[in-house]
């Protein structure tokens, strides 16, 4: 590199990526805002359904078994009810 100024690669890359990254971050946050109400509704529905399951409290005493897993286990056709 005789006589040449060192290139600051990091600054060059950040200058190119920063506008795209900012837009992508904004798009993802907007998507999150649209999806969160649906997730909340589904979570409430799952919690209401699990209350109807008499085995739910016992199943949910196991680590990692919550309402969704409990319903999945309850409705699997391979397990006796």
N, C-alpha and C positions, 0 to 999 in steps of 0.2 A: 504494500500500500504506500508506495513512494509518492509523497506529495499530495495524497488524497486525504480528505477529512474522513474520520471514522463515521460510519453510518449508524445512527441510533435506530436499530431495527425495532426495538420495543415501541418507541414513540411513533414510528411509521405505521406499525401494525395497529396500534391503538387508534391512530387517526383514521385509519380505514375501517376498523371494526366498530368503533364507538357509536356512530349513528345507527348502524344496523342493530347492534346489541340493545341500544336504548329503545328502538322500535319493537324489537322482539320481546323485551321485558314488558313494555306497555301492553302489547297484544296478549301476552300470557296473563297479566294481571286482569285485563278485561275478561278473558276467558274464565278465570277463577271467579270473578264477580258474577258471571252468568251461571256457573255450575254450582256454586255454593248453596243457593236456595234449593236446588234439586236434591243435593246431598242431604241437606237438613230435613227435607220432607221425607226422603227415603229412610233416614235414620229414625225419625219419629214413627213411621209406619212399622219398621222392624221392631222397635221397642214395644209398640202396642201389640203386635202379633206374638212376641215372646212372652208377654204377660198371660196369654191364653194357654201356654204350654206348661202342664204341670211338672214336667221334668226339668224345666229351665233353671230353677235355682240350684239344683244339684249339679247340672252340667256346667254351669257358670262358676262353680267353685274351683274348677281346674284352671291352672294358669294358661292364659292365652285363649280361653274359650269365652267369647262374649255373646251378645244377642244374635249376631249374624251366623256365627258358627253353630250356635244352639239350634237355630231354625234350619240350617242346612242338615244337621244331624237328625233333627226331628222328621224332616220330610224326605230323607233318603229312602227309596223303596227297598233297599237291601237290608235295612235294620228293622227288627220287629218293633212294633209300637205298643 
